[in-house]
Amino acid sequence: MDRAVYRRRRTRLAASMREGVAIVPAAPERTRNRDSYYPYRYDSYLYYLTGFREPDAVLVVIAGEPAKSVLFCRDRDPEREIWDGSRCGPETARAEFGFDEAHSIAKLDALMPDILADRGVLHCHLGADAAWDARVMGWINQVRGRARSGVAAPAEIRDAHALIDEMRLIKGPEEVAVMRRAAAITAGAHRRAMRAARPGRNEFEIEAELLHEFRRHGAQAPAYPPIVAGGEHACILHYVRNDGKLKDGDLLLIDAGCELDGYASDVTRTFPVNGKFGGPQREIYQLVLEAQTAAIAAVKPGNAWDAPHHAAIGVLARGLVDLKLLKGSPGQAIETEAYRKYYMHRTGHWLGLDVHDAGDYKRSGRWRALEPGMVLTVEPGCYVRAGPGVPARFSGIGVRIEDDVLVTRTGREVLTQDAPKSISDIETLMQARDA
């Protein structure tokens, strides 16, 4: 994205703060084992405000006229750069990313007390990292120690994430463009998986097809550990072992999305391993598809966040009764929450820099209204685990269908529509693999 986008975000944050200082740290590097590290993923909040991707960095935004942004980051280090790659360094960071000032991260502890002096409010996210919390309080206590000289420490601490969450919730055109591209890559990966699936193959082989498609189109990583769940594994909501054998006559549920330039996609498709839906599979699948169609239709400006969920539940409850999976009326199934035996999760979540993205779902105790620029998933499902009273013909069938949906001024845009999901489209694609 253009660096001006990030500068505008910092200016907007400073305006919403009204007073004080905001501190946003980078994510730390994490050791995997011994001297091996997990692949580094930058902090979404810092990245949203700066576009800066290195560890050991801290952004400081100072409200006022004019507002001011300061970055602390690693110095250039020719020796370390031989091993780990180039570093930006403060001078280059200031020029390339448009900060008012940039300093060595080594100066953070020395300079922060002066920055906080006589600032009434500190905007900082506390509670996630005890060491970071202690460091922030150490700066505040240093300022308090200068009270006799007339210097005042921040009297109030507010959560910086609360302000940034509201900004992140409404995607700008630059973000939507990246998310459309991520959605297209992910849709292609799901099509590839459908063509690759066959009885006798392993779940991890299909996972490899997904990862190959993500990377070859420029996505940096999967947005979350892929779920590749054959047969009854699909009834485990967060199944990630992906080590089972695909069997003739089973369904395969794949929940996988790529991350492109920080932005996540999140798609689930369920399809028959052998390319042809069986009778009970067809019934459950069509029910979930109809529930998703109703939920997507409820995504439009002004509707409450939970409108898609209620639309999906209405269809699912009626279908579960019709299929004899539940007794009584659809209304009773909803009122008593009996439907939760087969559908136990919500119908979606916010999507953006995080796969479960930032932003409140309720405001003042009420579900918030959908607005243009919001992006959410729509993902109803039905999971029939074997048990007493469960018809044998449905036992072990798990289906989820998930798409990424952008709220527009006139309704919605399904970003992931290129991933086949009708029964006829899936069967046609899979039958063509053997042609």
N, C-alpha and C positions, 0 to 999 in steps of 0.2 A: 504494500500500500504506500501511497505517497506520504512522505514524512509530515506534510501539512495536516493530514488526518489526525495523527497522534498529537500534534501541537494543539489542534482545536479541542481535542478531548481533555488535555491538561488544563486549558483555559476554562473549559466548561466545568471541570471539577473544581477549580479554584473559585469560580463564581458561585457554585452550589454550596461550597464550604462557608462562604461569606467572611469568615475570619479564621485565623490560626494557621496551622501547619499540618499537612498530611504526609505520612511516611509509608512507603510501599516497598517492601523488600523483595529481592529475587528469591526463587525457590533454592534451597540448598542442594548440593550434590549429595547423593546417598550411596553408601557402600553396599555392594551386593554381597561380596565375601572377600576377605583379606584385602588386597589392593585393587580389586576389580569393582567398578562402579556401574550402577544402573545407567542406561542411556538417559542423558539429561533432558528433562522437559521443563522449560521455563515457566515461571509463574504466570497464570493467565491475567491477573490484575496488572502486574508490571508491564507485561507485553501489550495489553490493551491500551495503556497510556503512553507507551514509548516505542514499541516495535523492537526493543532491545532484548537479545536472547541469551546473553552470557550470565553465568552464575556470579556470585559475590558482587552484587550490585544493589543499590538502594536509591529509590526515587524520592525526592522531597519536593512537594508542591506547597508554595507559600501564597496564601490569599492576600489580596491587596490591589492597589492601583499603582503600577501595573502588577499583575500576578507574576510569579517567578517559579521556574522549575530548575532543580539542581539534581544532577546524577552523580552518585559515587560509584566507581567501578574499578576493576583491576587495572594496574599499570601494565604497560608493555613489558614483556620479559622474554628476551631472545632465547634464553635457555629453555624455559618452559614451552615456548611456542614451537620449538623443535619437536617436542613430544606430543603436545596437545593441540596444536594449531594456533592460528593467529588470534590476537586479542585486539580489541578496538583501542583501548587506552582512553584516558579522560579527554585529551585534546581533540582526538578524532571524533569521539562520541559527542562532544559539544557541537562540533561543526556539522556532522552528518545527521544527527538526530534532532538538532534544533533546541538544545537546552540553553538556558541562560548562563548556567555555570556547570562545570564538571570537575570533580576532584578524585583523587586516589581514594579507594576504599580504605586504605590504611589511615586516612585522616578522619574517618567518620566519627569515632569516639571523641576526638579533640574538637571537632567543629559543631557537632549536634547541640551541645549545651548552649552555645551562642545563638544558634538558629532558633532554639526553643525559648530563649529569654524574652520575656514580655509578650509572649503569644498566649492568648487566653484559652485557646482550644487546641488540643492535639487530636488529630484524626488518624487513628492507627488501629489495625486489627490485632487484638490480643486474644490469648487463649489457645492458639494453635501450636505454639512452640515456647516452652518454658524458658529456654535460653534467650530467645529473642525478647520475650516479655521482660526478663530481668535486665537485659541490656537497655531497653527503653526506659524502664524505671530508674536505672542508674543515671541516665542523662537528666531525667526530671529531678532526681535528688541532688544532682550537682547544681542545677539552677536554684533549687530551694536553698541550698547552702549559701547562696549569694544574696539572700533576702535583705541582710543588713545594709547592703550597698544599693538597695532600692530596686533590685531586679526581681521580677515576679515569674514564677513557673506557671505552666498551663494549669488552670483550675478545673478543667473539664477534659475528659477523654471520650471521644465519640468513635464509633466503628466506621473506619474509612470505607469498608466494603459496602455498607448500606448505600452510600451515595454512588459508588461505582456500579453496584448491581443495577440500579435504576437506569444508568447510562447503557450498560451492556444489554439490557433486556430488549431495547429497540435497536434493531440492526440497521446500519446505514447501507447505502448502495454498494459501497466497497466490500462490506462484509457479505452481503447477499450474493455478490458475484463470486466470491471465494466459496461460499456454501453451495451454490449451484454446481460449481466445478467438482467439489468434493462429492456431492450427491451423484453426479454423472459417473465419476470413477467407481463409486460404490455400487451403483446400479449395474455397471459393466462387470464388476467382480461377481455379483450374484448371478448374472447370466452365465458367466464362465463356470461357476460352481454347478449350475443346473446341467450344463453340457458335460461336465466332468464326472458327475455322480453316477455310480453303477453298483449293483450288488457285488459284494466281495471287496470293494475298496474300503480303506480306513477313513475314519472321520478326519484324522490329521492330514491325509492326502488332500482332502477338499479344502481344509484350512490353508494348506500351502498354495492352492490355486488362488484363493482370495488374496493372500499376502503378495503373491507374485503380481496380480493385477493392480493392487494398490500401488506398489512400488514402481512398476514400469510406467505408470502414468504420472509419477511425480509426487504422490502422497508420501509424507515422511514416515508415517507409522499408522498402525491401527489405532482408532480412537479409544479402544477398550479391548480387553481380551476377547477374541471371537468365540462365539458359542456355535459349535457344529455338533448337533445333537440328533442322532439317529434313533428311530423307534421310541421306546419308553424314556430314553434320555431326555426327550423333548419336554417331559413333564417335570424336569428339574429346571427351575427358572434360570438359575445362574450356573448351568453346567458348563465347565470350561476344560474338562480333562481331554476331551476330543480324541479319545484313544479306542473307541469302539469300532466294530466292524459293521458296515452297512449291509442290511439284509433285504432280500427280495420281498416286496410286500410292505415294507416299512416306509414311513414318512421321514424326511430329513428336515429339521428346523435349523436354519442358519440365522443368527443375529450377529451382524458384523458391519462395521463402517470404518472408513479411513479418516485420518486427520490430515488436512491439507493446510499448510501455513497457519497452523494453530487451531483451525476450525474443524469441528467434528461433523461427521454424518453418522446416521444410526438407522439401519434398515434390517428388518426381519422378513424372511420369506420361508415358507414351508412347502415342500413338494415331494412327490413320490420318488423313491430311489430308482424304481424301475420305469419311471416315466408315465405311469398310468394310475390315477386315483382309483382306489377300491371304493365300494359302495359306502361303508361307514365313514371312511376317510373323506369322501366327497361331501357327505352330509355335514360333518363337523366343519370342514374347510369352508363350505359355502355359507354356513352360519356365521363364522368369524368374519368372512369377507363382507357379508351384509352388515354386520355390526360396525366394521371399519368404515364402510361406505356412509353409514348414517352418522358416525362420529366425525368424519371429515366434512360432511355437509354442515355440521354444527360449528365449524371453525370459520368465524367471520367477525368483523369488528362489532363491538358492543355486546356480543355474547359473553357470558361468564366463562371463566377458565374451565369449570367443570361441566359445561354444556356437552362437549364431546363425550365425556365419561358417561353421563346419564343417557345420552343417545345410544351408546354402545350397550350399556346394561339393559336398556329396554328391549333391544333386539335379541341379546343373548338370553335373557330370562324367558322370553317367549319361545325361542328355539329349544332351549333346554327342556322346557315342559313338553313341547311337541315331540321331542325325541325320546321322551320318557326317562330322561336322566334326572328330572326333578318332578315331584308330585305337587298337586295343587295348581293355583293360577299363577300367571306371570307376576301379577301384582303382589301376591304372597311371597313369591321367590325374592322379589326386590325388598319388600318390607322386612322380611326375616333375614335377609342377606344369605339365603340358602344358595344363591348362585355362586357365592364365594368358594364353594367346594370345588368348582371348576374354573373360576376366574377370580383370582385373589389379589390382583395388582391394579394400579390405576391405569388409565388409558393413555397417559403420555407424560412428558416433562419438557421443560425448556431445553433448547439446543443452541449451542454456539461455540465459544472457546472451550467450554467444558461439555462433555457429553450429557451430563446433568447440569445444565448451565445455571448461571447466577440469576437471581430475581425471586421476589416473593410471589407466592401463589395466592395469598390472601392479603388484604389491606383493611385494617380496622375490623377484623373478624369476618369480612365478606370476601368471597372469591372475586378476584380482580377481573375486570373486563378485558377482553382481547383487543389489541390495537394493531394497526398496520406496522409492519416491521418486526413483530414478534415471530419467532420460529419455535415450533413445538413438534414433538413426535405424536403420532396417533397409532396406538399399538394394542388393540384388544386381542384376547387369546382365549383358548379353551383347552384345559389340560385334564384328561380323564385318566386318573391313576386307578389301578386295579384295587378293588376293595368290595366289602359287602354291599349288595344292592346295586352295584355298577354293572350294567349290561355288558356281557362278555365281548360283544362285537365292537364296542367302543373302547374297550380296555387298552391302555397304553398309547392312545392317540393324543398327541400334543400339537396344537396349532397356534401360531402367533403370526400376525401380519402387521408390519410396521412401516410407516412412511414418515418423511420429514416434510412439514407443511409450513409455509410462510403465510402469515396473515397479510392480506393486501387491502387496499382501500375499498375494493368492491367485493371481497370474499376471501379467496385463498389461492395459493399456488402449491401444488404437490411437487416438491423439488425432486423426488425420487421416483417419479412416475415411469421411468424407463426400465425399472425392474419388473418383469412380468409378474402378475398376481392373479389374473383370472384363470380358472381351471383350463379353459381352452388354450390360452396363450402359453401357459406352462407346459401343457402336454404337447403342443405343437413344437415348441422350442426343444423339448427333450427328445421327441421322436426324430427331429431333424439331425440330432447328433449321430445317429446310426445310419443316416442316409448316404 
